[in-house]
Amino acid sequence: MMAQTGYGEIKRVYVDDAPRGLGAGRQIVAYIERAAAAAVMDCLPLETGIRQSEALDLHRSCGYAEIGAFGDYKPDPVSVFMEKRL
């Protein structure tokens, strides 16, 4: 495995109502993952809210798993921290 040389974090993924359910969110996440891998990142973390069910479903369906707080984040009962190994 290559050493991690960069840091990235998914901050926001928005899909308008009209194209929801057509795979647009998965395509956006896949594009971000390819860019992160090209930058020699071995994992991609994110933080989202517990009430963001669409975001949670999207990221889980893309292979993201829950982790503890990372970076400058502190544990927060209304936050969900996730990452995917690339």
Helices and strands as residue ranges (DSSP letters): H 24-38, E 43-49, H 53-61, E 65-67, E 79-85
